[in-house]
Amino acid sequence: MESLENLEVWKRACRLSVNLYKLMCNSREYGFKDQITRAGLSIASNIAEGVERVTDRSRIQFLKIAKGSCGELWTQLKIGRAAGFIETETGKNLENEAKEISRMIWGLIRYYEEKVSE
């Protein structure tokens, strides 16, 4: 677990999830609230599960799921802003963070894929 706690992408994904929960805590849009918080939680959770796996192939699988959840979250943030559930500036900041985390996950995926191909 120590290596996970030092992993910047995991720390940022955890912060993003916490920020989503705080943002949505008073929302009455229950379906949207549930979906967007689950997507955010999935990012950090799948990074953790991937890093804790024994084989690089298994790590890659979970990191790809985490990356997919970034895309899901980014889409939900766009929709949330358009529907008026999320304030524009806040939504843009969260969208940018989701994109950056996605890029960081992609870097980890490439790292493990190179190890597998050696």
Biopython code that builds the backbone (N, CA, C, O; Angstrom):
import numpy as np
from Bio.PDB.StructureBuilder import StructureBuilder

atoms = [
    (1, "MET", "N", (0.812, -1.204, 0.000)),
    (1, "MET", "CA", (0.000, 0.000, 0.000)),
    (1, "MET", "C", (0.849, 1.258, 0.000)),
    (1, "MET", "O", (0.415, 2.305, -0.481)),
    (2, "GLU", "N", (2.054, 1.159, 0.536)),
    (2, "GLU", "CA", (2.901, 2.345, 0.618)),
    (2, "GLU", "C", (3.172, 2.933, -0.761)),
    (2, "GLU", "O", (3.123, 4.152, -0.926)),
    (3, "SER", "N", (3.457, 2.097, -1.749)),
    (3, "SER", "CA", (3.738, 2.623, -3.086)),
    (3, "SER", "C", (2.507, 3.299, -3.676)),
    (3, "SER", "O", (2.626, 4.293, -4.393)),
    (4, "LEU", "N", (1.338, 2.771, -3.379)),
    (4, "LEU", "CA", (0.099, 3.379, -3.846)),
    (4, "LEU", "C", (-0.072, 4.770, -3.251)),
    (4, "LEU", "O", (-0.459, 5.706, -3.951)),
    (5, "GLU", "N", (0.213, 4.905, -1.969)),
    (5, "GLU", "CA", (0.058, 6.191, -1.296)),
    (5, "GLU", "C", (1.020, 7.248, -1.830)),
    (5, "GLU", "O", (0.783, 8.443, -1.654)),
    (6, "ASN", "N", (2.097, 6.824, -2.476)),
    (6, "ASN", "CA", (3.061, 7.755, -3.062)),
    (6, "ASN", "C", (2.765, 8.059, -4.525)),
    (6, "ASN", "O", (3.449, 8.880, -5.136)),
    (7, "LEU", "N", (1.769, 7.417, -5.086)),
    (7, "LEU", "CA", (1.453, 7.560, -6.509)),
    (7, "LEU", "C", (0.588, 8.807, -6.724)),
    (7, "LEU", "O", (-0.561, 8.863, -6.286)),
    (8, "GLU", "N", (1.155, 9.794, -7.398)),
    (8, "GLU", "CA", (0.480, 11.088, -7.576)),
    (8, "GLU", "C", (-0.873, 10.948, -8.278)),
    (8, "GLU", "O", (-1.828, 11.625, -7.896)),
    (9, "VAL", "N", (-0.976, 10.100, -9.277)),
    (9, "VAL", "CA", (-2.231, 9.959, -10.011)),
    (9, "VAL", "C", (-3.334, 9.421, -9.098)),
    (9, "VAL", "O", (-4.489, 9.837, -9.199)),
    (10, "TRP", "N", (-2.976, 8.503, -8.216)),
    (10, "TRP", "CA", (-3.963, 7.956, -7.275)),
    (10, "TRP", "C", (-4.414, 9.037, -6.293)),
    (10, "TRP", "O", (-5.606, 9.167, -6.013)),
    (11, "LYS", "N", (-3.453, 9.818, -5.767)),
    (11, "LYS", "CA", (-3.797, 10.891, -4.833)),
    (11, "LYS", "C", (-4.724, 11.907, -5.494)),
    (11, "LYS", "O", (-5.687, 12.366, -4.879)),
    (12, "ARG", "N", (-4.436, 12.253, -6.738)),
    (12, "ARG", "CA", (-5.277, 13.228, -7.448)),
    (12, "ARG", "C", (-6.658, 12.659, -7.728)),
    (12, "ARG", "O", (-7.657, 13.372, -7.638)),
    (13, "ALA", "N", (-6.717, 11.380, -8.067)),
    (13, "ALA", "CA", (-8.009, 10.739, -8.314)),
    (13, "ALA", "C", (-8.845, 10.687, -7.034)),
    (13, "ALA", "O", (-10.061, 10.871, -7.080)),
    (14, "CYS", "N", (-8.199, 10.439, -5.898)),
    (14, "CYS", "CA", (-8.911, 10.454, -4.610)),
    (14, "CYS", "C", (-9.454, 11.845, -4.313)),
    (14, "CYS", "O", (-10.604, 11.991, -3.898)),
    (15, "ARG", "N", (-8.628, 12.868, -4.525)),
    (15, "ARG", "CA", (-9.078, 14.258, -4.294)),
    (15, "ARG", "C", (-10.249, 14.608, -5.209)),
    (15, "ARG", "O", (-11.209, 15.253, -4.785)),
    (16, "LEU", "N", (-10.161, 14.182, -6.453)),
    (16, "LEU", "CA", (-11.241, 14.448, -7.406)),
    (16, "LEU", "C", (-12.539, 13.810, -6.918)),
    (16, "LEU", "O", (-13.596, 14.440, -6.965)),
    (17, "SER", "N", (-12.467, 12.585, -6.458)),
    (17, "SER", "CA", (-13.654, 11.897, -5.957)),
    (17, "SER", "C", (-14.240, 12.621, -4.748)),
    (17, "SER", "O", (-15.454, 12.805, -4.662)),
    (18, "VAL", "N", (-13.395, 13.025, -3.828)),
    (18, "VAL", "CA", (-13.864, 13.775, -2.649)),
    (18, "VAL", "C", (-14.540, 15.073, -3.088)),
    (18, "VAL", "O", (-15.598, 15.430, -2.570)),
    (19, "ASN", "N", (-13.932, 15.775, -4.036)),
    (19, "ASN", "CA", (-14.520, 17.029, -4.522)),
    (19, "ASN", "C", (-15.883, 16.803, -5.168)),
    (19, "ASN", "O", (-16.787, 17.626, -5.023)),
    (20, "LEU", "N", (-16.028, 15.700, -5.872)),
    (20, "LEU", "CA", (-17.325, 15.382, -6.490)),
    (20, "LEU", "C", (-18.388, 15.115, -5.424)),
    (20, "LEU", "O", (-19.517, 15.595, -5.527)),
    (21, "TYR", "N", (-18.019, 14.349, -4.407)),
    (21, "TYR", "CA", (-18.972, 14.086, -3.325)),
    (21, "TYR", "C", (-19.385, 15.381, -2.638)),
    (21, "TYR", "O", (-20.565, 15.581, -2.350)),
    (22, "LYS", "N", (-18.426, 16.256, -2.374)),
    (22, "LYS", "CA", (-18.744, 17.536, -1.738)),
    (22, "LYS", "C", (-19.638, 18.395, -2.635)),
    (22, "LYS", "O", (-20.593, 19.016, -2.169)),
    (23, "LEU", "N", (-19.312, 18.417, -3.922)),
    (23, "LEU", "CA", (-20.091, 19.211, -4.878)),
    (23, "LEU", "C", (-21.533, 18.731, -4.970)),
    (23, "LEU", "O", (-22.461, 19.536, -5.051)),
    (24, "MET", "N", (-21.712, 17.422, -4.956)),
    (24, "MET", "CA", (-23.034, 16.858, -5.208)),
    (24, "MET", "C", (-23.824, 16.540, -3.936)),
    (24, "MET", "O", (-24.955, 16.060, -4.025)),
    (25, "CYS", "N", (-23.256, 16.796, -2.760)),
    (25, "CYS", "CA", (-23.892, 16.336, -1.520)),
    (25, "CYS", "C", (-25.310, 16.867, -1.322)),
    (25, "CYS", "O", (-26.140, 16.177, -0.730)),
    (26, "ASN", "N", (-25.604, 18.050, -1.792)),
    (26, "ASN", "CA", (-26.945, 18.612, -1.608)),
    (26, "ASN", "C", (-27.813, 18.547, -2.864)),
    (26, "ASN", "O", (-28.913, 19.098, -2.892)),
    (27, "SER", "N", (-27.322, 17.883, -3.885)),
    (27, "SER", "CA", (-28.074, 17.806, -5.141)),
    (27, "SER", "C", (-29.324, 16.946, -4.977)),
    (27, "SER", "O", (-29.298, 15.902, -4.326)),
    (28, "ARG", "N", (-30.401, 17.401, -5.574)),
    (28, "ARG", "CA", (-31.643, 16.630, -5.587)),
    (28, "ARG", "C", (-31.768, 15.798, -6.864)),
    (28, "ARG", "O", (-32.744, 15.071, -7.050)),
    (29, "GLU", "N", (-30.781, 15.913, -7.727)),
    (29, "GLU", "CA", (-30.753, 15.120, -8.964)),
    (29, "GLU", "C", (-30.117, 13.776, -8.626)),
    (29, "GLU", "O", (-28.958, 13.524, -8.957)),
    (30, "TYR", "N", (-30.888, 12.918, -7.963)),
    (30, "TYR", "CA", (-30.342, 11.716, -7.345)),
    (30, "TYR", "C", (-29.695, 10.745, -8.329)),
    (30, "TYR", "O", (-28.644, 10.179, -8.029)),
    (31, "GLY", "N", (-30.294, 10.546, -9.478)),
    (31, "GLY", "CA", (-29.703, 9.641, -10.469)),
    (31, "GLY", "C", (-28.375, 10.174, -10.983)),
    (31, "GLY", "O", (-27.396, 9.435, -11.092)),
    (32, "PHE", "N", (-28.353, 11.452, -11.294)),
    (32, "PHE", "CA", (-27.128, 12.090, -11.776)),
    (32, "PHE", "C", (-26.059, 12.072, -10.688)),
    (32, "PHE", "O", (-24.904, 11.733, -10.947)),
    (33, "LYS", "N", (-26.447, 12.435, -9.482)),
    (33, "LYS", "CA", (-25.533, 12.460, -8.335)),
    (33, "LYS", "C", (-24.905, 11.081, -8.126)),
    (33, "LYS", "O", (-23.694, 10.974, -7.934)),
    (34, "ASP", "N", (-25.707, 10.047, -8.163)),
    (34, "ASP", "CA", (-25.216, 8.682, -7.973)),
    (34, "ASP", "C", (-24.232, 8.303, -9.075)),
    (34, "ASP", "O", (-23.168, 7.749, -8.800)),
    (35, "GLN", "N", (-24.586, 8.599, -10.306)),
    (35, "GLN", "CA", (-23.753, 8.204, -11.441)),
    (35, "GLN", "C", (-22.413, 8.944, -11.459)),
    (35, "GLN", "O", (-21.371, 8.330, -11.686)),
    (36, "ILE", "N", (-22.435, 10.237, -11.223)),
    (36, "ILE", "CA", (-21.198, 11.019, -11.319)),
    (36, "ILE", "C", (-20.258, 10.701, -10.151)),
    (36, "ILE", "O", (-19.042, 10.655, -10.334)),
    (37, "THR", "N", (-20.808, 10.484, -8.964)),
    (37, "THR", "CA", (-19.932, 10.138, -7.837)),
    (37, "THR", "C", (-19.371, 8.732, -7.986)),
    (37, "THR", "O", (-18.241, 8.472, -7.574)),
    (38, "ARG", "N", (-20.140, 7.826, -8.566)),
    (38, "ARG", "CA", (-19.637, 6.468, -8.817)),
    (38, "ARG", "C", (-18.513, 6.482, -9.844)),
    (38, "ARG", "O", (-17.526, 5.762, -9.695)),
    (39, "ALA", "N", (-18.659, 7.296, -10.883)),
    (39, "ALA", "CA", (-17.603, 7.382, -11.903)),
    (39, "ALA", "C", (-16.316, 7.905, -11.284)),
    (39, "ALA", "O", (-15.240, 7.369, -11.548)),
    (40, "GLY", "N", (-16.414, 8.938, -10.469)),
    (40, "GLY", "CA", (-15.232, 9.482, -9.815)),
    (40, "GLY", "C", (-14.591, 8.487, -8.869)),
    (40, "GLY", "O", (-13.367, 8.355, -8.836)),
    (41, "LEU", "N", (-15.399, 7.797, -8.108)),
    (41, "LEU", "CA", (-14.890, 6.787, -7.179)),
    (41, "LEU", "C", (-14.226, 5.635, -7.925)),
    (41, "LEU", "O", (-13.238, 5.071, -7.457)),
    (42, "SER", "N", (-14.769, 5.293, -9.076)),
    (42, "SER", "CA", (-14.228, 4.196, -9.886)),
    (42, "SER", "C", (-12.807, 4.480, -10.361)),
    (42, "SER", "O", (-11.995, 3.561, -10.472)),
    (43, "ILE", "N", (-12.505, 5.732, -10.639)),
    (43, "ILE", "CA", (-11.160, 6.079, -11.118)),
    (43, "ILE", "C", (-10.120, 5.716, -10.065)),
    (43, "ILE", "O", (-9.202, 4.942, -10.335)),
    (44, "ALA", "N", (-10.263, 6.270, -8.874)),
    (44, "ALA", "CA", (-9.294, 6.004, -7.805)),
    (44, "ALA", "C", (-9.281, 4.527, -7.418)),
    (44, "ALA", "O", (-8.216, 3.955, -7.183)),
    (45, "SER", "N", (-10.446, 3.917, -7.352)),
    (45, "SER", "CA", (-10.541, 2.511, -6.939)),
    (45, "SER", "C", (-9.860, 1.577, -7.922)),
    (45, "SER", "O", (-9.179, 0.636, -7.514)),
    (46, "ASN", "N", (-10.036, 1.824, -9.208)),
    (46, "ASN", "CA", (-9.419, 0.948, -10.209)),
    (46, "ASN", "C", (-7.923, 1.181, -10.344)),
    (46, "ASN", "O", (-7.180, 0.253, -10.664)),
    (47, "ILE", "N", (-7.470, 2.408, -10.105)),
    (47, "ILE", "CA", (-6.021, 2.634, -10.042)),
    (47, "ILE", "C", (-5.450, 1.796, -8.899)),
    (47, "ILE", "O", (-4.448, 1.102, -9.069)),
    (48, "ALA", "N", (-6.094, 1.866, -7.738)),
    (48, "ALA", "CA", (-5.622, 1.119, -6.572)),
    (48, "ALA", "C", (-5.627, -0.382, -6.847)),
    (48, "ALA", "O", (-4.654, -1.075, -6.551)),
    (49, "GLU", "N", (-6.707, -0.872, -7.405)),
    (49, "GLU", "CA", (-6.781, -2.309, -7.680)),
    (49, "GLU", "C", (-5.722, -2.722, -8.688)),
    (49, "GLU", "O", (-5.105, -3.778, -8.547)),
    (50, "GLY", "N", (-5.512, -1.907, -9.692)),
    (50, "GLY", "CA", (-4.493, -2.227, -10.691)),
    (50, "GLY", "C", (-3.096, -2.261, -10.112)),
    (50, "GLY", "O", (-2.332, -3.190, -10.376)),
    (51, "VAL", "N", (-2.759, -1.257, -9.328)),
    (51, "VAL", "CA", (-1.418, -1.179, -8.746)),
    (51, "VAL", "C", (-1.176, -2.349, -7.794)),
    (51, "VAL", "O", (-0.054, -2.846, -7.696)),
    (52, "GLU", "N", (-2.201, -2.783, -7.106)),
    (52, "GLU", "CA", (-2.055, -3.876, -6.147)),
    (52, "GLU", "C", (-2.045, -5.259, -6.807)),
    (52, "GLU", "O", (-1.772, -6.251, -6.130)),
    (53, "ARG", "N", (-2.329, -5.348, -8.086)),
    (53, "ARG", "CA", (-2.306, -6.637, -8.783)),
    (53, "ARG", "C", (-0.878, -7.148, -8.915)),
    (53, "ARG", "O", (0.080, -6.381, -8.825)),
    (54, "VAL", "N", (-0.750, -8.459, -9.131)),
    (54, "VAL", "CA", (0.565, -9.097, -9.171)),
    (54, "VAL", "C", (1.201, -9.006, -10.554)),
    (54, "VAL", "O", (2.405, -8.776, -10.662)),
    (55, "THR", "N", (0.419, -9.181, -11.604)),
    (55, "THR", "CA", (1.000, -9.184, -12.950)),
    (55, "THR", "C", (0.771, -7.853, -13.653)),
    (55, "THR", "O", (-0.201, -7.148, -13.382)),
    (56, "ASP", "N", (1.676, -7.529, -14.552)),
    (56, "ASP", "CA", (1.554, -6.281, -15.313)),
    (56, "ASP", "C", (0.323, -6.304, -16.216)),
    (56, "ASP", "O", (-0.338, -5.278, -16.377)),
    (57, "ARG", "N", (0.007, -7.449, -16.803)),
    (57, "ARG", "CA", (-1.190, -7.537, -17.654)),
    (57, "ARG", "C", (-2.461, -7.212, -16.857)),
    (57, "ARG", "O", (-3.355, -6.520, -17.344)),
    (58, "SER", "N", (-2.519, -7.717, -15.650)),
    (58, "SER", "CA", (-3.665, -7.439, -14.792)),
    (58, "SER", "C", (-3.696, -5.962, -14.393)),
    (58, "SER", "O", (-4.765, -5.353, -14.340)),
    (59, "ARG", "N", (-2.535, -5.394, -14.117)),
    (59, "ARG", "CA", (-2.462, -3.962, -13.794)),
    (59, "ARG", "C", (-3.015, -3.133, -14.951)),
    (59, "ARG", "O", (-3.805, -2.211, -14.751)),
    (60, "ILE", "N", (-2.589, -3.475, -16.154)),
    (60, "ILE", "CA", (-3.033, -2.746, -17.350)),
    (60, "ILE", "C", (-4.551, -2.798, -17.476)),
    (60, "ILE", "O", (-5.186, -1.788, -17.781)),
    (61, "GLN", "N", (-5.131, -3.963, -17.244)),
    (61, "GLN", "CA", (-6.587, -4.127, -17.360)),
    (61, "GLN", "C", (-7.319, -3.135, -16.449)),
    (61, "GLN", "O", (-8.249, -2.460, -16.891)),
    (62, "PHE", "N", (-6.907, -3.045, -15.190)),
    (62, "PHE", "CA", (-7.596, -2.153, -14.254)),
    (62, "PHE", "C", (-7.296, -0.683, -14.534)),
    (62, "PHE", "O", (-8.157, 0.174, -14.329)),
    (63, "LEU", "N", (-6.099, -0.387, -14.995)),
    (63, "LEU", "CA", (-5.790, 0.991, -15.360)),
    (63, "LEU", "C", (-6.614, 1.436, -16.560)),
    (63, "LEU", "O", (-7.008, 2.599, -16.645)),
    (64, "LYS", "N", (-6.875, 0.525, -17.485)),
    (64, "LYS", "CA", (-7.738, 0.861, -18.631)),
    (64, "LYS", "C", (-9.169, 1.126, -18.179)),
    (64, "LYS", "O", (-9.841, 2.003, -18.721)),
    (65, "ILE", "N", (-9.630, 0.378, -17.199)),
    (65, "ILE", "CA", (-10.964, 0.640, -16.645)),
    (65, "ILE", "C", (-10.990, 2.023, -15.993)),
    (65, "ILE", "O", (-11.946, 2.778, -16.175)),
    (66, "ALA", "N", (-9.943, 2.356, -15.234)),
    (66, "ALA", "CA", (-9.856, 3.678, -14.602)),
    (66, "ALA", "C", (-9.861, 4.779, -15.661)),
    (66, "ALA", "O", (-10.519, 5.806, -15.489)),
    (67, "LYS", "N", (-9.135, 4.567, -16.744)),
    (67, "LYS", "CA", (-9.092, 5.554, -17.827)),
    (67, "LYS", "C", (-10.471, 5.715, -18.466)),
    (67, "LYS", "O", (-10.889, 6.827, -18.789)),
    (68, "GLY", "N", (-11.166, 4.603, -18.643)),
    (68, "GLY", "CA", (-12.533, 4.662, -19.176)),
    (68, "GLY", "C", (-13.458, 5.438, -18.253)),
    (68, "GLY", "O", (-14.324, 6.178, -18.719)),
    (69, "SER", "N", (-13.283, 5.275, -16.962)),
    (69, "SER", "CA", (-14.093, 6.016, -15.999)),
    (69, "SER", "C", (-13.799, 7.515, -16.062)),
    (69, "SER", "O", (-14.681, 8.331, -15.790)),
    (70, "CYS", "N", (-12.568, 7.881, -16.418)),
    (70, "CYS", "CA", (-12.248, 9.304, -16.625)),
    (70, "CYS", "C", (-13.088, 9.868, -17.767)),
    (70, "CYS", "O", (-13.630, 10.968, -17.662)),
    (71, "GLY", "N", (-13.193, 9.118, -18.845)),
    (71, "GLY", "CA", (-14.014, 9.557, -19.970)),
    (71, "GLY", "C", (-15.479, 9.662, -19.594)),
    (71, "GLY", "O", (-16.168, 10.599, -19.998)),
    (72, "GLU", "N", (-15.949, 8.700, -18.823)),
    (72, "GLU", "CA", (-17.331, 8.723, -18.349)),
    (72, "GLU", "C", (-17.571, 9.954, -17.483)),
    (72, "GLU", "O", (-18.564, 10.659, -17.663)),
    (73, "LEU", "N", (-16.671, 10.212, -16.551)),
    (73, "LEU", "CA", (-16.813, 11.365, -15.665)),
    (73, "LEU", "C", (-16.760, 12.672, -16.449)),
    (73, "LEU", "O", (-17.567, 13.571, -16.213)),
    (74, "TRP", "N", (-15.826, 12.780, -17.369)),
    (74, "TRP", "CA", (-15.699, 13.994, -18.173)),
    (74, "TRP", "C", (-17.015, 14.292, -18.905)),
    (74, "TRP", "O", (-17.471, 15.435, -18.952)),
    (75, "THR", "N", (-17.609, 13.243, -19.470)),
    (75, "THR", "CA", (-18.881, 13.390, -20.170)),
    (75, "THR", "C", (-19.988, 13.840, -19.221)),
    (75, "THR", "O", (-20.779, 14.719, -19.560)),
    (76, "GLN", "N", (-20.044, 13.249, -18.051)),
    (76, "GLN", "CA", (-21.076, 13.613, -17.072)),
    (76, "GLN", "C", (-20.903, 15.044, -16.588)),
    (76, "GLN", "O", (-21.889, 15.742, -16.352)),
    (77, "LEU", "N", (-19.672, 15.482, -16.438)),
    (77, "LEU", "CA", (-19.431, 16.870, -16.048)),
    (77, "LEU", "C", (-19.911, 17.834, -17.128)),
    (77, "LEU", "O", (-20.511, 18.863, -16.822)),
    (78, "LYS", "N", (-19.648, 17.503, -18.388)),
    (78, "LYS", "CA", (-20.137, 18.335, -19.501)),
    (78, "LYS", "C", (-21.661, 18.417, -19.466)),
    (78, "LYS", "O", (-22.240, 19.498, -19.575)),
    (79, "ILE", "N", (-22.296, 17.265, -19.314)),
    (79, "ILE", "CA", (-23.765, 17.218, -19.279)),
    (79, "ILE", "C", (-24.287, 17.960, -18.059)),
    (79, "ILE", "O", (-25.277, 18.686, -18.152)),
    (80, "GLY", "N", (-23.638, 17.786, -16.922)),
    (80, "GLY", "CA", (-24.058, 18.468, -15.703)),
    (80, "GLY", "C", (-24.004, 19.975, -15.827)),
    (80, "GLY", "O", (-24.873, 20.683, -15.318)),
    (81, "ARG", "N", (-22.975, 20.462, -16.509)),
    (81, "ARG", "CA", (-22.891, 21.919, -16.733)),
    (81, "ARG", "C", (-24.002, 22.371, -17.663)),
    (81, "ARG", "O", (-24.669, 23.374, -17.409)),
    (82, "ALA", "N", (-24.195, 21.624, -18.741)),
    (82, "ALA", "CA", (-25.214, 22.011, -19.727)),
    (82, "ALA", "C", (-26.620, 21.983, -19.125)),
    (82, "ALA", "O", (-27.470, 22.799, -19.480)),
    (83, "ALA", "N", (-26.855, 21.047, -18.220)),
    (83, "ALA", "CA", (-28.178, 20.922, -17.594)),
    (83, "ALA", "C", (-28.358, 21.870, -16.406)),
    (83, "ALA", "O", (-29.454, 21.978, -15.857)),
    (84, "GLY", "N", (-27.286, 22.552, -16.011)),
    (84, "GLY", "CA", (-27.374, 23.486, -14.903)),
    (84, "GLY", "C", (-27.227, 22.848, -13.526)),
    (84, "GLY", "O", (-27.524, 23.481, -12.514)),
    (85, "PHE", "N", (-26.769, 21.593, -13.483)),
    (85, "PHE", "CA", (-26.553, 20.917, -12.196)),
    (85, "PHE", "C", (-25.222, 21.320, -11.568)),
    (85, "PHE", "O", (-25.046, 21.226, -10.354)),
    (86, "ILE", "N", (-24.281, 21.775, -12.413)),
    (86, "ILE", "CA", (-22.932, 22.115, -11.961)),
    (86, "ILE", "C", (-22.584, 23.496, -12.491)),
    (86, "ILE", "O", (-22.785, 23.783, -13.671)),
    (87, "GLU", "N", (-22.064, 24.348, -11.619)),
    (87, "GLU", "CA", (-21.658, 25.700, -11.998)),
    (87, "GLU", "C", (-20.555, 25.606, -13.061)),
    (87, "GLU", "O", (-19.703, 24.719, -13.008)),
    (88, "THR", "N", (-20.582, 26.517, -14.009)),
    (88, "THR", "CA", (-19.700, 26.462, -15.177)),
    (88, "THR", "C", (-18.225, 26.373, -14.820)),
    (88, "THR", "O", (-17.535, 25.462, -15.276)),
    (89, "GLU", "N", (-17.733, 27.296, -14.018)),
    (89, "GLU", "CA", (-16.298, 27.324, -13.713)),
    (89, "GLU", "C", (-15.862, 26.082, -12.938)),
    (89, "GLU", "O", (-14.812, 25.503, -13.218)),
    (90, "THR", "N", (-16.664, 25.685, -11.977)),
    (90, "THR", "CA", (-16.369, 24.472, -11.207)),
    (90, "THR", "C", (-16.322, 23.258, -12.127)),
    (90, "THR", "O", (-15.414, 22.432, -12.037)),
    (91, "GLY", "N", (-17.296, 23.160, -12.998)),
    (91, "GLY", "CA", (-17.352, 22.042, -13.942)),
    (91, "GLY", "C", (-16.144, 21.997, -14.856)),
    (91, "GLY", "O", (-15.582, 20.928, -15.093)),
    (92, "LYS", "N", (-15.740, 23.146, -15.368)),
    (92, "LYS", "CA", (-14.566, 23.195, -16.244)),
    (92, "LYS", "C", (-13.306, 22.751, -15.507)),
    (92, "LYS", "O", (-12.491, 22.006, -16.050)),
    (93, "ASN", "N", (-13.155, 23.212, -14.272)),
    (93, "ASN", "CA", (-11.982, 22.812, -13.479)),
    (93, "ASN", "C", (-11.957, 21.309, -13.246)),
    (93, "ASN", "O", (-10.904, 20.680, -13.357)),
    (94, "LEU", "N", (-13.105, 20.732, -12.923)),
    (94, "LEU", "CA", (-13.180, 19.289, -12.708)),
    (94, "LEU", "C", (-12.951, 18.520, -14.007)),
    (94, "LEU", "O", (-12.312, 17.468, -14.000)),
    (95, "GLU", "N", (-13.464, 19.036, -15.112)),
    (95, "GLU", "CA", (-13.231, 18.404, -16.420)),
    (95, "GLU", "C", (-11.736, 18.381, -16.739)),
    (95, "GLU", "O", (-11.205, 17.365, -17.187)),
    (96, "ASN", "N", (-11.070, 19.501, -16.506)),
    (96, "ASN", "CA", (-9.626, 19.570, -16.767)),
    (96, "ASN", "C", (-8.861, 18.589, -15.892)),
    (96, "ASN", "O", (-7.917, 17.949, -16.356)),
    (97, "GLU", "N", (-9.258, 18.465, -14.634)),
    (97, "GLU", "CA", (-8.586, 17.522, -13.741)),
    (97, "GLU", "C", (-8.823, 16.083, -14.211)),
    (97, "GLU", "O", (-7.901, 15.268, -14.184)),
    (98, "ALA", "N", (-10.030, 15.767, -14.634)),
    (98, "ALA", "CA", (-10.316, 14.419, -15.141)),
    (98, "ALA", "C", (-9.467, 14.118, -16.379)),
    (98, "ALA", "O", (-8.965, 13.004, -16.529)),
    (99, "LYS", "N", (-9.306, 15.099, -17.260)),
    (99, "LYS", "CA", (-8.467, 14.905, -18.457)),
    (99, "LYS", "C", (-7.010, 14.698, -18.083)),
    (99, "LYS", "O", (-6.335, 13.848, -18.663)),
    (100, "GLU", "N", (-6.520, 15.465, -17.121)),
    (100, "GLU", "CA", (-5.129, 15.324, -16.700)),
    (100, "GLU", "C", (-4.895, 13.964, -16.042)),
    (100, "GLU", "O", (-3.880, 13.316, -16.298)),
    (101, "ILE", "N", (-5.806, 13.543, -15.217)),
    (101, "ILE", "CA", (-5.687, 12.222, -14.587)),
    (101, "ILE", "C", (-5.708, 11.139, -15.657)),
    (101, "ILE", "O", (-4.961, 10.165, -15.561)),
    (102, "SER", "N", (-6.539, 11.290, -16.662)),
    (102, "SER", "CA", (-6.590, 10.331, -17.766)),
    (102, "SER", "C", (-5.242, 10.237, -18.473)),
    (102, "SER", "O", (-4.786, 9.143, -18.807)),
    (103, "ARG", "N", (-4.606, 11.383, -18.701)),
    (103, "ARG", "CA", (-3.276, 11.387, -19.333)),
    (103, "ARG", "C", (-2.245, 10.684, -18.447)),
    (103, "ARG", "O", (-1.387, 9.950, -18.938)),
    (104, "MET", "N", (-2.341, 10.914, -17.156)),
    (104, "MET", "CA", (-1.410, 10.274, -16.225)),
    (104, "MET", "C", (-1.616, 8.751, -16.215)),
    (104, "MET", "O", (-0.652, 7.986, -16.184)),
    (105, "ILE", "N", (-2.869, 8.330, -16.243)),
    (105, "ILE", "CA", (-3.158, 6.891, -16.291)),
    (105, "ILE", "C", (-2.608, 6.302, -17.579)),
    (105, "ILE", "O", (-2.046, 5.207, -17.571)),
    (106, "TRP", "N", (-2.765, 7.022, -18.689)),
    (106, "TRP", "CA", (-2.248, 6.547, -19.975)),
    (106, "TRP", "C", (-0.735, 6.333, -19.892)),
    (106, "TRP", "O", (-0.206, 5.372, -20.451)),
    (107, "GLY", "N", (-0.049, 7.231, -19.195)),
    (107, "GLY", "CA", (1.391, 7.065, -19.002)),
    (107, "GLY", "C", (1.717, 5.794, -18.232)),
    (107, "GLY", "O", (2.671, 5.094, -18.571)),
    (108, "LEU", "N", (0.940, 5.490, -17.206)),
    (108, "LEU", "CA", (1.143, 4.251, -16.450)),
    (108, "LEU", "C", (0.868, 3.019, -17.317)),
    (108, "LEU", "O", (1.601, 2.032, -17.261)),
    (109, "ILE", "N", (-0.186, 3.090, -18.109)),
    (109, "ILE", "CA", (-0.518, 1.971, -19.003)),
    (109, "ILE", "C", (0.634, 1.712, -19.957)),
    (109, "ILE", "O", (1.047, 0.566, -20.137)),
    (110, "ARG", "N", (1.156, 2.765, -20.570)),
    (110, "ARG", "CA", (2.288, 2.604, -21.501)),
    (110, "ARG", "C", (3.499, 2.015, -20.800)),
    (110, "ARG", "O", (4.188, 1.163, -21.362)),
    (111, "TYR", "N", (3.767, 2.460, -19.573)),
    (111, "TYR", "CA", (4.887, 1.942, -18.794)),
    (111, "TYR", "C", (4.747, 0.426, -18.610)),
    (111, "TYR", "O", (5.694, -0.321, -18.858)),
    (112, "TYR", "N", (3.576, -0.019, -18.179)),
    (112, "TYR", "CA", (3.378, -1.456, -17.957)),
    (112, "TYR", "C", (3.339, -2.237, -19.261)),
    (112, "TYR", "O", (3.787, -3.382, -19.306)),
    (113, "GLU", "N", (2.810, -1.636, -20.322)),
    (113, "GLU", "CA", (2.809, -2.331, -21.621)),
    (113, "GLU", "C", (4.231, -2.537, -22.127)),
    (113, "GLU", "O", (4.531, -3.573, -22.720)),
    (114, "GLU", "N", (5.099, -1.576, -21.903)),
    (114, "GLU", "CA", (6.512, -1.738, -22.298)),
    (114, "GLU", "C", (7.170, -2.857, -21.500)),
    (114, "GLU", "O", (7.968, -3.621, -22.043)),
    (115, "LYS", "N", (6.843, -2.959, -20.223)),
    (115, "LYS", "CA", (7.388, -4.030, -19.403)),
    (115, "LYS", "C", (6.919, -5.402, -19.893)),
    (115, "LYS", "O", (7.692, -6.360, -19.893)),
    (116, "VAL", "N", (5.656, -5.493, -20.310)),
    (116, "VAL", "CA", (5.103, -6.746, -20.797)),
    (116, "VAL", "C", (5.759, -7.172, -22.091)),
    (116, "VAL", "O", (5.970, -8.363, -22.322)),
    (117, "SER", "N", (6.089, -6.197, -22.949)),
    (117, "SER", "CA", (6.659, -6.510, -24.269)),
    (117, "SER", "C", (8.146, -6.820, -24.216)),
    (117, "SER", "O", (8.705, -7.255, -25.223)),
    (118, "GLU", "N", (8.805, -6.614, -23.090)),
    (118, "GLU", "CA", (10.241, -6.885, -22.982)),
    (118, "GLU", "C", (10.531, -8.367, -23.010)),
    (118, "GLU", "O", (11.691, -8.771, -22.929)),
]
sb = StructureBuilder()
sb.init_structure("model")
sb.init_model(0)
sb.init_chain("A")
sb.init_seg("    ")
for serial, (resi, resn, name, xyz) in enumerate(atoms, 1):
    if name == "N":
        sb.init_residue(resn, " ", resi, " ")
    sb.init_atom(name, np.array(xyz, "f"), 0.0, 1.0, " ", f" {name:<3s}", serial, name[0])
structure = sb.get_structure()
